[in-house]
């Protein structure tokens, strides 16, 4: 249909794409109103694609009858996600709205932690029996096209006790002889996901194997469900977002930036900032031990920010690299010695480079604009050069080891945020600085 | 088979899983040797799942005959990825090893930028015609099971000029009446990917729509290929890694942390650190304007690190949150006013909290351990409180606006790394600090 053929009248109906575009700037009443304007198919698609947090908000501004309708439109794994996020009262109310079969499934899924493979999986997968023929299996999968299965493109071969024996794709069935038995064409070397595996690890499995769906297995080898790759894209993105927000020195926001209320956001940000601020107070304590030195050579004080920031920057850099390597499974806890060895070399080289720049800065600057310290410029330059070398090396090692240490004692490595490392390194940086200055400048400037 | 039934002899063969576990600690000769020990099917799976960078390294330690064999085992989109990463000489050699048809396909794919949708896509998708019946389409897709198509589960409906008219899944074909026409059962409201769309944006499309494959379209509406979600998991993870490494103040490593040589890593890290170090030198220039004040009240100097770190930390936090919101498409360039408004409120509240803590620190500390400034503790406390409020607000606003500004002038917002923001804020922080001190303390301490 060319543009000229388009009917000249406009439709009062809203498209899903229009509503999606406007979504962020609408209040909840406007959202409900817009949503009601969608035609039924588009409405369903729109609702299913909404982030869980928006689904709950939207539902709570709809009538009970509408709530029941839309809740039932969701697959059990998606309604379980939604109920996971709802308040306890909402949850009780909403569970009551489901039909009996879904209610049982959702209750099972709710028993899993939200971040486990079990919490991600769908229980609606296609089961085939090992002694079926290929033709029977194809016919069976074909008949399931109407059922609300997650996918009919993979048949999971189970024995009577629900143990997973193998898997066969519809495509492979098409390629096999119709009279062959499923057990003879199925794959038996399977990548399996234990039900309590963390979703971040599940994401890594998918990234490594390029598969579309993975079976979830309990401790006795019984198959519980499947995780599909389309859910994993969200997981991978969500986990990266959490890590990034923690690296930036904030709690994870758990919702889109522009949709969290400002007050909630301040709550998530104030905690860490206050802790860091209090930690940073030790710098004042450290520096005041050297008040008499500062009094004699004020230039020492004016260089403090340069010194400590070089430690903070190199520390942030190292910790961020190690945090990400750990999240991707590239560096594990027992790689700590390899990480340490690499960072000793990297930190020394980086320290050497910055130390030389620092040395040059003092010597050249004093030659160009001589100050009180000009007669001892070389000595002052050496103080800065050696200090920067030490501080950068120390910052790098602290930054690299802190995430590994945190994992070792059971915390999230991403809590080794750039600001935390910087704060940690600042205090020691000042002690290295004044310690070096006292040794090198005693008898000349000090 | 219970454990007792296992044959008691051991096989000299290596499994793919064993090799994968040992991979990171093997040198290139050992890797090639281990790889040759795999049985052919496992070897193929292993090779296909290797990261591109390892595929190239492995290939270059194999014989030309082996190289040719393994190169031909890859799908064209994967060999294009591999050739993208190879040196120009390797590329010429390897292209010559492909068969004629693959060579043509690979050349087409190589013409796309690596990070575009076109660079991600596979050209091997299943085409169906609108006037086919459902039964004919099923039969056709079934026959394609042997062909090296990316997926046979979706049939793309094209007209004679290769314009995309619609898409129909095998599952939907199973559900439809066999005599219906494809054009009557196909979906026509399609999510399409323009061929030059950035892969980060493609990742967002998949995260939003929970789809398994998306068609790639050129400017005239002709279908060029499909992008599948299993490739997108890698893309999303890769893009997050790049952002995280940049936020940490380093160039993207482009390879696993433990596999980059230390020297290469130092190269990627030294540049930014040096730039930041030179930028930070301005703090010394700023502070030395106030040497006489420092001489009179050394306590002013010892509090410098506390002041500037509060600005740096709040700036890192804000910039990280905004960078991630932009990467997820939650905050766009023309949201800048909304971001600014939110951060003015958040920054003021955070500044208020930290300012009060800072005020309390001085007043209580001087009451507990009186120093030279004790008689003017309230005034000194007010100086710190007001300064911290100003510095935190300023840090927050700078951190939040810098990523938006960088995007506006065509740079990557993630370059607004935590260390860059901190450095940027440090200099201004000192000026705010000493400016406030001079105004408030003139005539008493100064």
Interface residues (C-beta under 8 A of the other chain):
Chain A: X48 X49 X142 X145 X146 X152 X153 X170 X171 X172 X174 X175 X203 X206 X207 X208 X209 X210 X211 X212 X229 X230 X231 X232 X233 X234 X236 X237 X240 X241 X243 X244 X245 X247 X248 X249 X250 X253 X256 X257 X258 X259 X262 X265 X266 X269 X270 X272 X273 X274 X276 X277 X278 X280 X281 X283 X284 X287 X288 X291 X294 X295 X298 X299 X301 X302 X303 X304 X305 X306 X308 X309 X310 X312 X313 X314 X316 X317 X319 X320 X321 X322 X323 X324 X325 X328 X330 X331 X335 X338 X339 X342 X345 X346 X349 X350 X353 X354 X357 X358 X361 X371 X388 X392 X418 X419 X422 X423 X426 X430
Chain B: X48 X49 X142 X145 X146 X152 X153 X170 X171 X172 X174 X175 X203 X206 X207 X208 X209 X210 X211 X212 X229 X230 X231 X232 X233 X234 X236 X237 X240 X241 X243 X244 X245 X247 X248 X249 X250 X253 X256 X257 X258 X259 X262 X265 X266 X269 X270 X272 X273 X274 X276 X277 X278 X280 X281 X283 X284 X287 X288 X291 X294 X295 X298 X299 X301 X302 X303 X304 X305 X306 X308 X309 X310 X312 X313 X314 X316 X317 X319 X320 X321 X322 X323 X324 X325 X328 X330 X331 X335 X338 X339 X342 X345 X346 X349 X350 X353 X354 X357 X358 X361 X371 X388 X392 X418 X419 X422 X423 X426 X430
